Amino acid sequence: MAVAPAGSPTKTKVRHVSEIMSRPVVTASPSDYVATCAALMDKSHVGSVVVLDGDKVAGIFTERDLVRLAAMGPGSEWSMQ
């Protein structure tokens, strides 16, 4: 049974992650290019991609990662590949 977080209004509906999560899960490989993942996120209307190495989760690539990359600017080690 889900419990509302402390300080939450009692009239707020308690939701499960499964009610609002994106489906299907969008995945990528660690060897995929950043631009490929960004295009996949745009096409799929999601803000993150689960990175799979074989059948194991290796990480998650997010819009935040793209912002950090953009903030590094041209000439950064990320843009040299």
C-alpha positions in Angstrom: 0.0 0.0 0.0 1.4 3.4 -1.0 1.7 6.1 1.6 1.6 9.8 0.8 4.9 11.6 1.6 5.1 13.6 4.9 3.7 17.1 4.5 1.6 16.1 1.4 -2.0 17.4 1.3 -4.3 14.6 2.3 -6.5 15.2 -0.8 -3.7 14.4 -3.2 -4.0 11.1 -5.0 -1.1 8.7 -4.3 0.2 7.4 -7.6 2.4 4.5 -8.5 5.3 5.0 -10.9 3.6 2.6 -13.3 0.7 5.0 -13.8 2.9 7.7 -15.3 6.1 6.1 -16.6 6.9 6.2 -20.3 6.3 3.0 -22.3 7.8 1.3 -24.1 11.2 1.8 -22.6 13.6 3.5 -25.0 17.0 1.9 -25.0 20.5 2.5 -26.5 23.9 0.8 -26.4 27.0 2.3 -24.8 28.6 2.4 -28.2 25.7 4.6 -29.7 26.6 8.2 -30.6 25.2 11.0 -28.5 23.5 12.5 -31.6 21.8 9.1 -32.3 20.4 9.0 -28.7 19.3 12.6 -28.8 17.4 12.0 -32.1 15.9 8.8 -30.5 14.7 10.8 -27.5 13.2 13.4 -29.7 11.4 10.9 -32.0 10.1 8.9 -28.9 9.1 12.1 -27.0 11.0 11.0 -23.9 13.6 12.8 -21.8 15.9 9.8 -21.2 17.2 6.6 -22.7 18.1 3.5 -20.7 21.6 2.3 -21.8 21.9 -1.5 -22.0 25.1 -3.4 -22.2 23.8 -6.8 -23.4 20.9 -7.5 -21.1 22.2 -5.4 -18.2 21.4 -1.8 -17.5 24.7 0.1 -17.8 23.2 3.6 -17.1 20.7 6.2 -18.2 21.3 9.0 -20.7 19.2 12.1 -20.0 18.4 15.5 -21.3 20.5 16.8 -18.4 23.5 14.9 -19.9 22.8 16.8 -23.2 22.7 20.1 -21.4 26.1 19.4 -19.6 27.6 18.4 -23.0 26.3 21.7 -24.6 27.7 23.7 -21.7 31.2 22.2 -22.3 31.1 23.9 -25.7 32.9 23.1 -29.0 36.4 21.7 -28.7 35.6 19.8 -25.5 36.8 16.2 -25.4 33.2 15.1 -26.0 32.9 16.9 -29.3 36.2 15.5 -30.6 34.8 12.1 -31.4 
